[in-house]
Amino acid sequence: MHPKVKDIIASDPQYRIDLKSADPLYYQLKEVIKRQIENKIWKFDQMIPSENEIASTYEVSVGTVKKALSVLVEEGVLYRRQGKGTFVARPDFTRSFIRFFRYGLGDQNVGDFPESKVLNSKIILPPKRVQTVLQLNDNEKVIKIKRIRSIGDTPLMLEDLFLPHHIFKGFDHVDISQQLLYPIYDVKYKTPIIWAEENLWPQIANPEESNLLWISVGDPLIAIERVAFTYGDKPVEFRSSLGRGDRFRYHIEIR
């Protein structure tokens, strides 16, 4: 471990293990390593110190380190390269989040990712629910983007996206027609999405929704509400979507 990094870790209380705590040592160590990643001491695709180095730094057994690292690998925070070491995992945009939703189009093979057409984009004071979910102050604004997501020529989802303006300044001018959002958050705004939570429920289409999604008034829709979080469990995206019920198939991998 680099001496400078070792000094940072040794001097900051948030990176210490409390031997008197009721929490198991491996759990404390796991949380300490996660905080180090959140604070960019260890960055994406960077190799962390060896098990022996970590054990020596925190004065715990190698067995404790192995258990902590194994849990972090299972959680997708770290990954191992055979014969090389353990590395910080980059969020898997193509699987963990982007493909939560797959809209079946029969036997047509028209690609995995929907294209986006932005209907409008503006900076506003958020609705109360959005303000609460994103933990914003009364005077903080959001970027609101309304878009249609389609595969081929078929519109499949109507979406309202809310982003804190102080984090994503200028995002309302970014062309997102054929780009995935989370890599943009990561690369351009240094705000990677680490996890997300979702709720979904059925409802029926009103006249505006039916017109935009090429369906009839009263046809089934699936409403999806997503909150996405960056480091430190900080919410940075609120997304409200309406998907066509006749084309919707929910897909999730549980690991």
C-alpha positions in Angstrom: 0.0 0.0 0.0 1.3 3.5 -0.9 2.6 5.3 2.2 0.4 8.4 1.5 -2.7 6.2 1.2 -1.8 4.4 4.3 -1.5 7.7 6.2 -4.9 8.9 5.0 -6.5 5.6 6.1 -4.7 5.7 9.5 -5.6 9.3 10.2 -9.3 9.3 9.3 -11.7 7.8 11.9 -14.2 6.6 9.3 -11.7 4.1 8.1 -11.0 2.5 11.4 -12.4 -0.7 12.9 -13.8 -0.7 16.4 -12.8 -3.8 18.2 -15.4 -3.1 20.9 -18.3 -2.9 18.5 -20.9 -5.6 18.4 -20.6 -5.7 14.6 -18.5 -8.5 13.2 -15.0 -7.5 12.2 -15.5 -8.7 8.6 -18.6 -6.5 8.3 -16.8 -3.5 9.7 -14.0 -4.0 7.3 -16.4 -4.4 4.4 -18.0 -1.1 5.2 -14.6 0.6 5.6 -13.5 -0.6 2.1 -16.8 0.6 0.6 -16.3 4.1 2.2 -12.7 4.2 0.7 -14.2 3.5 -2.7 -16.9 6.1 -2.2 -14.2 8.7 -1.4 -12.1 7.6 -4.4 -9.2 6.3 -2.4 -9.7 3.2 -4.6 -11.0 4.0 -8.0 -12.8 1.9 -10.7 -10.7 -0.9 -12.1 -7.9 -0.2 -9.6 -6.4 -3.1 -7.7 -6.8 -2.9 -3.9 -4.0 -4.0 -1.5 -3.4 -7.7 -1.0 -5.2 -9.6 1.7 -2.0 -9.7 3.8 -1.6 -5.9 3.5 -5.2 -5.3 4.5 -4.9 -7.7 7.4 -1.7 -6.0 8.6 -3.2 -2.5 8.2 -6.3 -3.3 10.3 -4.7 -5.8 12.6 -7.2 -8.5 11.7 -6.8 -12.1 10.5 -6.4 -12.9 6.8 -9.6 -15.0 7.2 -11.5 -11.9 8.2 -10.2 -10.1 5.1 -11.1 -13.0 2.9 -14.7 -13.0 4.2 -15.0 -9.2 3.8 -13.7 -9.3 0.2 -15.9 -12.2 -0.7 -19.0 -10.4 0.4 -17.9 -7.3 -1.6 -17.4 -9.5 -4.7 -20.9 -11.0 -4.2 -22.3 -7.5 -3.9 -20.6 -6.5 -7.2 -18.4 -3.8 -5.5 -15.2 -5.7 -6.3 -14.1 -8.3 -8.8 -11.2 -10.8 -8.9 -8.7 -11.5 -11.7 -7.1 -14.9 -11.4 -3.5 -14.7 -10.5 -3.5 -10.8 -10.4 -5.6 -9.6 -7.4 -8.8 -7.9 -6.4 -10.1 -4.8 -8.2 -12.8 -2.2 -7.8 -15.7 -3.0 -10.0 -17.2 -0.5 -12.4 -21.0 -0.4 -12.4 -22.3 -2.7 -15.1 -24.6 -0.4 -17.1 -25.5 -3.0 -19.7 -26.9 -5.5 -17.2 -27.6 -4.3 -13.7 -29.7 -1.3 -14.7 -30.3 -0.7 -18.4 -31.8 -4.1 -19.0 -34.2 -4.2 -16.1 -36.7 -3.4 -18.8 -37.1 -5.4 -22.0 -39.9 -4.7 -24.3 -40.7 -7.7 -26.4 -41.4 -7.0 -30.1 -42.3 -10.5 -31.1 -39.7 -12.1 -33.3 -38.3 -8.8 -34.5 -34.6 -8.4 -33.8 -34.2 -4.6 -33.6 -31.6 -4.2 -30.9 -31.5 -4.2 -27.1 -31.6 -0.5 -26.3 -34.5 1.8 -27.0 -33.8 5.1 -28.8 -34.9 8.3 -27.1 -36.8 11.3 -28.5 -36.8 14.2 -26.1 -40.2 16.0 -26.1 -39.2 18.8 -23.9 -36.4 19.7 -21.4 -36.5 22.5 -18.8 -35.2 23.7 -15.5 -37.9 23.9 -12.9 -38.7 23.8 -9.2 -39.5 20.2 -8.6 -42.9 18.8 -7.6 -43.0 18.1 -3.8 -42.6 14.4 -4.2 -39.5 14.7 -6.4 -38.1 17.3 -4.0 -38.5 14.9 -1.1 -37.1 11.9 -2.8 -34.1 13.7 -4.1 -33.6 15.4 -0.7 -33.5 18.9 -2.2 -34.0 22.2 -0.4 -36.9 24.5 -1.2 -34.9 26.7 -3.6 -33.1 23.9 -5.4 -34.1 23.3 -9.0 -34.2 20.1 -11.2 -33.7 19.4 -14.8 -36.9 17.8 -16.1 -36.7 15.8 -19.3 -39.8 14.3 -20.9 -39.0 11.7 -23.6 -40.4 8.8 -25.6 -38.4 5.6 -25.8 -38.8 3.5 -28.9 -37.5 0.3 -30.5 -37.6 0.6 -34.3 -40.5 2.8 -35.1 -42.6 1.6 -32.2 -43.0 3.9 -29.1 -42.8 1.8 -26.0 -42.3 4.1 -23.0 -43.2 7.6 -21.9 -40.7 8.9 -19.4 -40.2 11.9 -17.1 -36.7 12.3 -15.8 -35.8 14.6 -12.9 -32.1 15.4 -12.1 -30.7 17.8 -9.5 -29.6 20.9 -11.4 -26.6 21.6 -9.2 -25.1 18.2 -10.1 -26.1 18.0 -13.7 -25.8 21.5 -15.0 -26.0 21.5 -18.8 -27.6 18.1 -19.1 -30.7 19.6 -20.7 -28.5 20.3 -23.7 -26.9 16.8 -24.0 -28.1 14.7 -26.9 -29.4 11.5 -25.3 -31.2 10.2 -28.4 -28.9 7.2 -28.7 -26.9 7.2 -25.6 -27.3 5.4 -22.2 -27.8 7.9 -19.4 -25.7 6.3 -16.6 -22.4 6.3 -18.5 -23.0 10.0 -19.2 -23.6 10.6 -15.5 -20.4 8.8 -14.7 -18.0 10.2 -17.3 -19.3 13.8 -17.8 -20.6 14.5 -14.3 -18.5 12.2 -12.1 -21.7 10.8 -10.6 -21.8 7.0 -11.1 -25.0 5.2 -10.3 -24.3 2.5 -7.8 -27.8 1.2 -7.1 -31.4 1.9 -7.8 -34.8 1.0 -6.3 -38.0 0.6 -8.3 -41.8 0.3 -7.8 -44.2 -0.7 -10.6 -47.9 -0.9 -10.8 -50.6 -1.2 -13.5 -52.8 1.7 -14.7 -54.7 2.7 -17.9 -53.8 5.2 -20.6 -55.4 8.6 -20.7 -55.8 10.5 -24.1 -52.4 12.2 -24.1 -50.6 8.9 -23.2 -52.5 6.9 -25.7 -51.6 9.4 -28.5 -47.9 9.4 -27.7 -47.7 5.6 -27.3 -50.0 4.7 -30.3 -52.5 2.8 -28.2 -56.2 3.3 -27.3 -57.5 5.2 -24.3 -58.0 2.8 -21.5 -55.3 0.3 -22.7 -53.1 -1.1 -20.0 -49.9 0.6 -19.0 -47.2 -0.3 -16.5 -46.1 2.6 -14.3 -42.5 2.4 -13.2 -40.9 4.7 -10.6 -37.2 4.5 -10.2 -34.8 6.3 -7.8 -31.1 5.9 -8.5 -28.4 6.5 -6.0 -24.7 7.4 -6.2 -22.0 6.9 -3.6 -23.1 7.4 0.0 -26.7 6.3 -0.8 -27.3 9.8 -2.2 -30.4 9.9 -4.6 -29.5 11.7 -7.8 -32.2 10.6 -10.3 -36.0 10.3 -10.1 -37.6 8.6 -13.0 -41.3 8.1 -13.7 -42.1 5.9 -16.7 -45.2 4.6 -18.4 -44.7 1.5 -20.5 -47.1 -0.1 -22.9 -48.7 -3.1 -21.2 -48.9 -5.1 -24.5 -45.2 -4.9 -25.1 -43.9 -5.0 -21.5 -41.8 -7.8 -20.0 -40.0 -7.2 -16.7 -36.6 -8.8 -16.4 -34.4 -8.8 -13.3 -31.4 -10.9 -12.3 -31.2 -11.8 -8.6 -27.7 -12.8 -7.5 
